[in-house]
């Protein structure tokens, strides 16, 4: 199950790294390129909260085999695409079934294992869920530079077949309640899909178009309205699509909030590093992946420690330490310069990588470990959806800061250079003596891109600071967590 989930999460980052190669190969217009990712993400966020209902309807074993098998077939369809339309259609199918795999795995932790094994199972699932975005750039960069773009999708085929076969032979056979499908709330499903799709598209368009423009405000307002109607509808139904009553449990509500904050920090950091390394340092995909590999190595190295401490130390203290350390790792990146590269990014990555599992393990147990087994599938879907929504909102805010503040910094730096401000010269990285040839066209041509890179660096540093501040909020939430320890016990599925 973890193998299937890993491939689904990895696919997002692998494709993101190599979008230019896909665009050139299929002749896709530049303004359409982002929809290759957006189509996947919209389908994914719609599927995640539906996973609980589908698990109850067809059983974990059947749903996992269907999801990983369909994801694999859709990957083949992506590789066989001949144009924009066919690729986007295949990506929608891929995203929908790939989105089911994450909540399925986290449900399995609490439904298939007795308490003494849940910490280890959560670590394995969590480690692969957050490792995939980290190693994605190096996998995508290597494939792009050494082979055809088709292998960005075909790399899923063999692991997908293996995961499907193993799932069918090892997962317990549990009959689902098929009547749930016959009584499916179609109107509620439409509201959910409309809410999440509008939110995803609105967040995608907001940084470029502006948060206060009519289209963006209309999309976000429509998302909020549809979301409110969906919640009201679910609370009033006997057999809702998504069970929202789990939010009555304080541990689950806080766990979801922490998952949302982790999504901002995790996906924000994985997004900011390639932006800096590509636009400021001008590294290629493979070079970017090698730099980012440090986070994954640090995470793997500390995973055994996380397992041991999670079973022995109070969950509130672990969560507090995890989010505090992760926030420090994010704050360490706020002092980057145009010369910062592997050595300057090494220790911030080590700190963040060491903290990630402590931001994931205790909140997962806090959210899911005390719920009745029959509510875990729905709760797992909502819990994982919150992390994805945190990532989507975090990236939109990061883009707003980076692309909104960079022109202002560029203007200020240009004024500083004109006024012979030594700090401006130091920030841009040019000697003060260069003012003697300030009107030379060749000097102007060289200095302008240097000013743009310095301005982008300053804006990226501000984005790091914003993400760090949000992450520190998790420390406060950790103090509100109940003192109990989760104990889901051994469910009837075990």
FIFI-860652 format. One record per residue: residue in three letters; x, y, z of N, C-alpha, C in turn. Coordinates in steps of 0.2 Angstrom, whole numbers, plus 2048, in hexadecimal, padded with zeros to 3 digits. Example, Ala and Ser with C-alpha at 12.3 -4.5 7.8 and 13.67 -1.06 7.14 Angstrom:
BEGIN
ALA8427E482783E7EA8278427F0827 SER8407F58238447FB824840800827 
This chain:
BEGIN
UNK8047FA800800800800804806800 UNK80A80680480E80C80481280D7FD UNK8138077FA8168087F381280C7EF UNK80B80A7EE80780D7EA8068147EC UNK8058167F280581D7F580B8217F3 UNK81181E7F38178217F28178237EB UNK81581F7E68158207DF8108267DD UNK80B8267E180682B7DF8088327E1 UNK80B8337E780E8397EA81483B7E6 UNK8188367E481E8387E081D83A7D9 UNK8178387D681583A7D08148417CF UNK8118447D481084C7D48168507D3 UNK81B84E7D78228527D78268507D1 UNK82684A7CF82A8487C982784C7C3 UNK82184C7C281E84F7BC81F8577BD UNK81E85A7C381F8617C48268637C1 UNK82B85F7C38328607C18338607BA UNK82F85D7B683185B7AF82B85E7AA UNK8278637AD8228667A98258697A2 UNK82A86C7A282D86F79C82E86A797 UNK83186479983285F79482C85C791 UNK82785B79582085979281D85E78E UNK81E86479081B86A78B81E86A785 UNK82586978482986977E82786377A UNK82685D77D82585777981E857776 UNK81985A77A812859777810860774 UNK81486577481286B77180D86F775 UNK80D86E77B808872780809879781 UNK80487D780805884781807886788 UNK80B88B78980E88D79080988E795 UNK8038917937FE8937977FA88D799 UNK7FA8877967F78817977FB87C79C UNK80187E79C80687979F8048777A6 UNK80287C7AA80187B7B17FA8767B2 UNK7F68767AD7F08727AE7F286A7AE UNK7F88687AC7FA8627AD7FA8607B4 UNK7FD8647B87FD8637BF7F68647C3 UNK7F386A7C17ED86C7C47E78667C3 UNK7E78637BD7E285E7BC7E38587C1 UNK7E98577C27EB8517C77E98537CE UNK7EB8597D07E985B7D77E285C7D8 UNK7DE85F7D47D785F7D57D48597D6 UNK7D58547D17D384D7D27D584A7D8 UNK7DB84B7DB7DE8487E17DA84B7E7 UNK7D98517E77D68547ED7CE8527EE UNK7CB8517E87C484E7E87C48477EA UNK7C98437E87C983C7EA7CA83B7F1 UNK7CF83F7F47D183D7FB7CB83D800 UNK7C78428007C18418057BC83B804 UNK7BC8397FD7B78347FB7BA82D7FD UNK7C082D7FF7C38268007C0822806 UNK7BE82680B7BB8238117B481F80F UNK7B082380B7AA8208087AB81A804 UNK7B081A7FF7B18157FB7B480F7FF UNK7B88108047BB80B8087B580780B UNK7B080B80E7AA8078117A680480C UNK7A68068067A28038017A57FD7FE UNK7AB7FD7FC7AE7F77F97B37F37FD UNK7B57F68027BB7F38067C27F5804 UNK7C67F58097CD7F88087D17F4803 UNK7D07EE8037D47EA7FE7D27EB7F7 UNK7CB7EB7F57C97EC7EF7CA7F47EC UNK7C97F87F17CB7FF7EF7D28017EE UNK7D67FE7F27DD7FF7F17DF7FC7EA UNK7DD7F67E87DF7F37E27DC7F77DC UNK7D67F97DD7D37FE7D87D78047D7 UNK7D98077DC7DC80E7DC7E380D7D9 UNK7E78087DB7EE8087D97EE8057D2 UNK7E98017D07E97FE7C97E78037C4 UNK7E28077C67E080D7C27E58127C1 UNK7E88147C77EE8197C67F38167C2 UNK7F58107C27FA80D7BD7F880E7B6 UNK7F180C7B57EF80C7AE7EF8137AB UNK7ED8187B07ED81F7AE7F48227AD UNK7F981F7B08008217AF80281F7A8 UNK8008197A680181679F7FD81B79A UNK7F781D79C7F48227977F7828797 UNK7FA82B79C7FE83179C804831797 UNK80782B79880D82A79380B82978C UNK80582778B8038267847FF82C781 UNK7FF8317857FC8377837FF83A77D UNK7FB83D7787FE8407727FC848772 UNK7F984A7777F88527777F585477E UNK7F385A77F7F185D7857EB85A788 UNK7E68597847E08577867E084F789 UNK7E384B7857E48447877E884478E UNK7ED84878E7F28477947EE84A79A UNK7EA84F79A7E685279F7E184D7A1 UNK7DE84A79D7D884579F7DC83F7A2 UNK7E183D7A07E58377A47E78397AB UNK7E98407AB7EC8427B27E68437B7 UNK7E08447B47DA8457B97D983E7BC UNK7D98387B77D88327BA7DD8307BF UNK7E38317BD7E98307C17E98337C8 UNK7E783A7C87E683D7CE7E183B7D2 UNK7DB8397CF7D58367D37D78307D7 UNK7DA82B7D37DB8257D77E28257DB UNK7E68297D97EC82A7DD7EB82E7E4 UNK7E68327E47E48367EA7E18317EF UNK7DE82B7ED7DB8277F27E18237F6 UNK7E78227F37EC81E7F67EE8217FD UNK7EF8277FD7F282A8047ED829809 UNK7E782A8097E282980F7E1821810 UNK7E281D80B7E181680C7E7814810 UNK7ED81680F7F28148137F281681A UNK7F081C81B7EF81E8227EA81B826 UNK7E48198227DF8158257E180E827 UNK7E580B8237E88058247EC80482B UNK7F080A82C7F480A8327F0808838 UNK7EA80B8397E680A83F7E080583E UNK7DF8028387DA7FD8377DD7F6837 UNK7E47F68357E77EF8347EC7ED839 UNK7EE7F283D7F37F18427F17F2849 UNK7F37ED84E7F27EF8557F77F4857 UNK7F57F785D7F87FD85F8007FD85F UNK8037F786180A7F786280E7F885B UNK80A7F785580D7F784F80B7FE84B UNK80780284E80480784A80980D849 UNK80E80E84E81381384E818811848 UNK81A80B84781E80984281B80A83B UNK81480783B81180883580F80F832 UNK80E81383780D81B83681381E833 UNK81981C83682081E83482181C82D UNK82081682B82181482481D81881F UNK81681882181281C81D81482381C UNK81582682281682D82281D82F81F UNK82282B82082882C81D82882C815 UNK82482781282482780B82082C808 UNK81A82E80C81683480A81A83A809 UNK81E83C80E82284280E82984180A UNK82B83B80A83183A80683183B7FE UNK82B8397FC8298397F582A8407F2 UNK8278467F582984C7F283084F7F2 UNK83484C7F783B84E7F883F84B7F2 UNK83E8447F18428417EC83F8427E5 UNK8398447E48368457DE83A8497D9 UNK83D84F7DB8418537D684784F7D3 UNK84A84B7D78508477D584E8427D0 UNK84883F7D18468397CD84383D7C6 UNK8408427C783D8457C18438487BD UNK84884B7C084E84E7BD8528497B9 UNK8538437BC85783E7B985383B7B3 UNK84D83A7B48498377AE84983C7A8 UNK8488437AA8488487A584E8487A1 UNK8548487A585B8497A285D84379E UNK85B83D7A085E83779E859833799 UNK85383479984E830795848834792 UNK84383179083D83478D838836793 UNK83483B79182F83E79682A838797 UNK82983479382482E79482682A79B UNK82C82A79C82E8267A282C82A7A9 UNK82A8307A88288337AE8218307B1 UNK81E82D7AC8188297AE8198227AE UNK81D81F7A981E8187A98218157AF UNK8258197B38288177B88248157BE UNK81D8167BD8188147C281680D7C1 UNK81780A7BB8148047B98167FE7BD UNK81C7FD7BD81E7F77C181D7F77C8 UNK81E7FD7CC81C7FD7D38147FD7D3 UNK8117FF7CF8097FF7CF8077F87CF UNK8097F47CA8077ED7C98097E97CF UNK80F7EA7D28117E77D880D7E97DE UNK80B7EF7DF8077F17E48007EE7E4 UNK7FD7EE7DE7F77EB7DD7F77E47DF UNK7FC7E07DC7FC7D97DD7FD7D87E5 UNK8017DB7E88027DA7EF7FC7DC7F3 UNK7F97E17F17F37E37F57ED7DE7F4 UNK7EC7DB7EE7E77D67EE7E97D07F1 UNK7EF7CE7F27F17C87F67F27C87FD UNK7F37CE8007F57CF8077EF7D380B UNK7EC7D78087E77DB80C7E17D780E UNK7DE7D78147D87D38167D27D4811 UNK7CF7CF8107C87CF80C7C37D2811 UNK7C07D88107BB7DA8147B57DD80F UNK7AF7DA8107AA7DC80C7A77E480D UNK7A67E88087A47EE80979C7EF809 UNK79A7F480B7937F580A7917F9804 UNK78F7F57FF78E7F77F87887FC7F8 UNK7847FB7FD77E8007FD7808077FD UNK78680880078880F8007898127F9 UNK78B80E7F478B8117EE7858127EA UNK78080E7EC77980F7E97768157EC UNK7778177F277481C7F57798227F5 UNK77D8237F17828287F077F82F7F0 UNK7818337F477E83A7F378283E7EE UNK77F83E7E87828417E27828487E3 UNK77D84C7E677D8537E67838557EB UNK7848517F17898527F57908517F2 UNK79184C7EE79784B7EA7988517E5 UNK7938537E27948597DE79785F7E1 UNK7948607E77968667EB79D8657EE UNK79F85F7F07A685E7F27AB85F7EC UNK7A985C7E67AE85D7E07AE8657DE UNK7A98687DE7A886F7DC7AC8737E1 UNK7AC8727E87AF8767ED7B78757EC UNK7B986F7EC7C086E7EB7C38707E5 UNK7C086F7DF7C28717D97C38787D8 UNK7BE87C7DB7BE8837DB7C38867DF UNK7C48837E57CA8857E97D18847E6 UNK7D287E7E37D887D7E07D98817DA UNK7D48837D67D58877D07D688E7D2 UNK7D38907D77D38977DA7DA8987DD UNK7DD8937E17E48947E37E98947DE UNK7E88907D97EC8907D37ED8977D0 UNK7E789A7CF7E78A17CB7E88A77CF UNK7E78A67D67E88AC7DA7EF8B07DA UNK7F48AC7DA7FB8B07DA7FC8B47D4 UNK7FA8B17CE7FB8B57C87F68BA7C7 UNK7F08B87C87EA8BD7C67E98C27CC UNK7EB8C07D27E98C47D77E38C27DB UNK7E48C27E27DF8BF7E67D88C37E6 UNK7D98C97E47D28CD7E57CF8CE7DE UNK7D28CA7D97CF8CB7D27C88C77D2 UNK7C48C97CE7BD8C67CE7BD8BF7CD UNK7C18BC7C87C08B57C77C38B17CD UNK7C88B37D07CB8B07D67C68B07DC UNK7C48B67DD7BF8B77E27B98B37E1 UNK7B68B27DB7B08AE7DA7B28A77DB UNK7B88A47D97B989D7DA7BA89C7E1 UNK7BD8A07E57BE89F7EC7B789F7F0 UNK7B38A47EE7AD8A57F17A889F7EF UNK7A889D7E97A58977E77A78917EB UNK7AD8907EC7B088A7F07AE88A7F7 UNK7AE8907FA7AB8918017A488F802 UNK7A08927FD7998917FD7978897FC UNK79A8867F779987F7F679C87B7FC UNK7A187D7FF7A487A80579F87A80B UNK79C88080C79788181279187C810 UNK78E87D80A78887880878A871809 UNK79086F80779286880879286680F UNK79586A81479586881B78E86881E UNK78A86D81C78386C81F78086681C UNK78186481677D85E813780858817 UNK78685881878985281B787851822 UNK78685682678485682D77D85482D UNK77985582877285382877084D825 UNK77584982377484282077683C824 UNK77283782477383182877982D825 UNK77A82D81E78082A81B78482F817 UNK78783381A78B839816791836812 UNK79383A80D79983880979F83880D UNK79F83D8117A583E8167A283F81D UNK7A583B8227A383B8297A784182C UNK7A384782D7A684D8307A684D838 UNK7A284883B7A18488427A8847846 UNK7AD8448427B38438467B6849848 UNK7B484F8457B78558487B485784F UNK7B08538527AD8548587B385285D UNK7B784E85B7BD84B85F7C385185E UNK7C58538647CA8598647D0857861 UNK7D28508627D884E8607D884E858 UNK7D384C8557D284B84E7D285284B UNK7CF85784E7CF85E84B7D586184C UNK7D98608517E08638527E585F84D UNK7E485984C7E88558487E7858840 UNK7E185983F7E085C8387E3863837 UNK7E386783C7E686E83C7ED86D83B UNK7F086883F7F786783E7F9864838 UNK7F58608357F685D82E7F6863829 UNK7F286882A7F186D8257F7872825 UNK7FA87382C80087782C80687382A UNK80686D82B80C86982880C869820 UNK80686981D80586A816808870814 UNK80787681780A87C81581187C815 UNK81487981B81B87981C81F874817 UNK81C86E81781F86981381F86A80B UNK81986B80981986D80281B874800 UNK81B87880581E87F80382687F803 UNK82987B80783087A807832876800 UNK82E8717FF83086D7F982F8717F2 UNK82B8767F382987B7ED82F8817ED UNK8308837F38358897F383C8887F0 UNK83E8827F28458807F184687F7E9 UNK84287C7E584387C7DE8428837DB UNK83E8877DD83D88E7DB8438917DB UNK8468917E184D8957E28528927DE UNK85388B7DE8598887DB8588897D3 UNK8528897D185188A7C98528917C7 UNK84E8967CA84E89D7C88548A17CA UNK85789F7D085C8A37D38638A07D1 UNK8648997D386A8967D286A8937CA UNK8658927C78648907C08678897BF UNK8658847C486687D7C486187A7C0 UNK8638747BD85E8707BA85B86B7BE UNK8568677BC8528637C085685E7C4 UNK85B85B7C185F8567C58638597CA UNK86685F7C986A8627CE8658647D4 UNK85F8677D285B8687D78598627DC UNK85885D7D98568577DC85C8557E1 UNK8628557DF8688537E38688587E9 UNK86785E7E88678637EE8628617F3 UNK85C85F7F085685E7F58568577F8 UNK85B8537F685B84C7F885D84C800 UNK86085280286285280985C85180E UNK85785480C85185481184E84C811 UNK84E84980C84C84280C85183D810 UNK85883F80F85C83B81385C83C81A UNK85B84281C85A844823854841826 UNK84E84182284883E824849836826 UNK84C83382184D82C82285282A828 UNK85782E82985B82D82F85882E835 UNK85383283684F83483C84983083D UNK84782C83884182883884182383E UNK84681F83F84681A84584681E84B UNK84982484C84882885284182A854 UNK83E82C84E83782E84F832828851 UNK83482284E83081D85083081B858 UNK83781B85A83881A86183581F866 UNK83682586483382A86882C82B868 UNK82982986382182A86281E825867 UNK82182086881E81B86D82081C874 UNK82482087582782187C82682887F UNK82582D87B82583487D81E83787C UNK81C83C88081583F87F814842878 UNK80E84087580D84386E80D84A86E UNK80B84E87380B855873812858872 UNK81685587681D857876821856870 UNK81F85086D82284E866820853861 UNK81985586181685985C81986085D UNK81A86286381D869864824869862 UNK82886486382F86486182F86485A UNK82B86085782B85F84F82A86584C UNK82486884D82286F84A82787484C UNK82A87485282E87A85383587984F UNK83787384F83D87184B83C872844 UNK83787084183587183A835879839 UNK83287D83D83288483C83888783C UNK83D88584184488784184788683A UNK84687F83884987E83184788282B UNK84188482C83E88882784188F827 UNK84189282E84489882F84B89982D UNK84F89382D85689382C857895824 UNK85289482085389681985189D817 UNK84F8A181C84D8A881B8538AC81A UNK8598AA81A85F8AE8198638AC813 UNK8608A980E8638A78088658AE804 UNK86B8AD80086D8B27FC86D8AF7F5 UNK86F8B37F086F8B17E98758AC7E8 UNK87A8AB7ED87F8A67ED87E8A07F0 UNK8788A07F487689A7F88758947F3 UNK87888E7F58788887F18788827F6 UNK87A87C7F487A8767F887C8777FF UNK88287A80088587A80788087F80B UNK87E88480887988980C87388680E UNK87088180A86A87E80A86A87880E UNK87087581087186F81386E86E81A UNK87087381E86E872825866874826 UNK86387982385C879823858873821 UNK85B87081C85886A81A85886481F UNK85E86482285F85E82785A86082D UNK85986682F85586783584E866833 UNK84C86882D84586682B84485F82A UNK84885B82784885482684785082C UNK84B85383184B84F83884485083B UNK84185683A83B85883D83485583A UNK83585383482F85283082B84C833 UNK82E84683582A84183882784383F UNK82A84784382784984982184E848 UNK82085184281B85584081585183D UNK81684A83B81284683880F84083D UNK81483D84081283784480D83984A UNK80F83D84F80A83F854803842852 UNK80384784D7FD84984B7F8844848 UNK7FC83F8447F88398417F4835846 UNK7F883384C7F58308517F0834855 UNK7F183A8567ED83F8597E683F855 UNK7E683F84F7E084084B7DD83984A UNK7E08348497DD82D8477DD82884C UNK7E28298517E38238567DD82285B UNK7D982785C7D48268617CD82585E UNK7CC8258587C68248547C381D854 UNK7BD81C8547BA8158537BC81384C UNK7BE80C84B7C080A8457BC80B83F UNK7B580C8407B180D83A7B1814838 UNK7B481983C7B581F8397BB821837 UNK7C081D8377C781E8357C882082E UNK7C581C8297C681D8227C4824820 UNK7BE8268227BC82D8217C0832824 UNK7C283182A7C683682E7CD83682B UNK7D08318287D68318257D683581E UNK7D083481B7D08388157D0840816 UNK7CC84281B7CC84981D7D384B820 UNK7D68478247DD8498277E284A821 UNK7E284681C7E78468177E584C812 UNK7DE84D8117DC85380D7DF859810 UNK7DF85A8177E186081A7E8862818 UNK7EC85C8187F385D8167F486080F UNK7F085D80A7F085F8037EE866802 UNK7E88688067E686F8057EB874808 UNK7EE87280E7F38768117F987780C UNK7FB8728088008738037FD8777FD UNK7F78777FB7F587B7F57F48827F7 UNK7F18837FD7F188A8007F888D801 UNK7FC88980480388C80580788E7FF UNK80688A7FA80A88B7F48078917F0 UNK8008927F17FD8987EE7FF89E7F2 UNK80089E7F88028A47FC80A8A57FB UNK80E8A07FA8158A17F88168A47F2 UNK8128A27ED8128A57E68108AD7E7 UNK80B8AE7EB8098B57EC80F8B97EE UNK8128B67F48188BA7F781D8BB7F2 UNK81F8B57EE8258B57EA8248BA7E4 UNK81F8B97E181E8BD7DA81B8C47DC UNK8188C57E28168CB7E381B8D07E6 UNK8208CD7EA8258D17EE82B8D27EA UNK82D8CD7E58338CD7E18338D47DD UNK82E8D67DA82F8DD7D68308E27DB UNK82D8E27E182E8E87E58368E87E8 UNK8388E27E983F8E17EB8448E47E5 UNK8428E27DF8468E47D98468EB7D9 UNK8418EE7DA8408F67D98448F97DF UNK8448F67E58488F97EA84F8F87E9 UNK8518F27E78588F17E585B8F67E0 UNK8578F67DB8598FB7D585A9027D8 UNK8569047DC85690B7DF85D90B7E3 UNK85E9067E78649057EB86A9067E7 UNK86A9027E28709037DD87190A7DA UNK86C90D7D886C9137D686F9187DB UNK86D9177E186F91B7E78759197EA UNK8799157E787F9127EA87F90F7F1 UNK87990C7F28799097F987D9027F9 UNK8829027FD8868FC7FE8828F67FF UNK87D8F68038798F08048768ED7FE UNK8738F27FA8708EF7F48758EC7EF UNK87B8EF7EF8818EC7EB8838E57ED UNK8838E47F48848DE7F787F8D97F6 UNK8798DB7F78738D67F58738D47EE UNK8748D87EA8748D67E287A8D27E1 UNK8808D37E48868D07E388B8D37DE UNK88B8D97DE88F8DD7D98938E27DD UNK89A8E37DB89E8E87DE89C8EF7DE UNK89D8F37E389B8FA7E289E8FE7DD UNK8A48FB7DB8A88FF7D58A48FE7CF UNK89F8FA7CE89C8F97C88988FF7C6 UNK8979047CB89390A7C989790E7C4 UNK89D90E7C48A19127BF89F9107B8 UNK89C90A7B689A9097B08929087B0 UNK88F90B7B488790A7B588390B7AF UNK88690F7AB8829117A588490C79F UNK8899087A088B90479A8858FF799 UNK8838FE79387E8F979187F8F2793 UNK8868F07928888E97948878E879C UNK8898ED79F8888ED7A78818EC7A9 UNK87D8F07A68758F07A78728EA7A6 UNK8758E77A08728E079E8748DB7A3 UNK87A8DB7A687C8D67AB8798D77B1 UNK8788DE7B48758DF7BA86E8DE7BB UNK86A8DF7B68638DE7B68618D77B8 UNK8638D27B58618CB7B88648CA7BF UNK86A8CD7C086C8CC7C78688CF7CC UNK8658D57CB8608D87CF85A8D47D0 UNK8588D17CA8528CD7CA8538C77CF UNK8588C47CE85A8BE7D285A8C07DA UNK85D8C57DB85E8C77E28578C97E5 UNK8538CC7E184C8CE7E38488C77E4 UNK8498C37E08458BC7E18478B97E7 UNK84E8B97E88518B67EE84E8B97F5 UNK84D8C07F584A8C37FB8438C17FB UNK83F8C17F68388BF7F68378B87F9 UNK83C8B37F683B8AC7F883D8AC800 UNK8428B08028438B080983D8B280E UNK8398B780B8338B980E82E8B380E UNK82E8AF8098298AA80982B8A480E UNK8328A380E83489E8148328A181A UNK8338A781C8318AA8228298A9824 UNK8258AA81E81E8A981F81C8A2821 UNK81F89D81D81E89681F820894826 UNK82689782882989582E824898834 UNK82189E83381C8A183881689C838 UNK81489A83380E89683380F88F836 UNK81588C835817886838818887840 UNK81A88C84281A88D84A81488D84D UNK80E88F84980888F84C80688784E UNK80988284B80887C84C80A87A854 UNK80F87E85681287D85D80C87F862 UNK8098848608038868657FD881865 UNK7FC87E85F7F787985E7F8873862 UNK7FF87186280186B86580086C86D UNK8008728707FF8728777F7871878 UNK7F38728737EC8718757EA86A874 UNK7EE8658727ED85E8717EB85B877 UNK7E68568777E485287D7EA84E87F UNK7EB84D8867F08498897F0842887 UNK7EA83F8857E98388847EE83587F UNK7EF82F87F7F382C8797EE828875 UNK7EF82886F7EA82486A7EB81D86B UNK7E581A86A7E581286B7DF810867 UNK7E080F8617DA80D85D7D980585E UNK7DE8028607DD7FB8617DD7F785B UNK7DB7F185C7DB7EC8567D47EC853 UNK7D37EE84D7CC7EF84B7CA7E8848 UNK7C47E88467C17E28447C47E083D UNK7C77E583A7CA7E38337D17DF834 UNK7D47E083A7DA7DC83C7D97D583C 
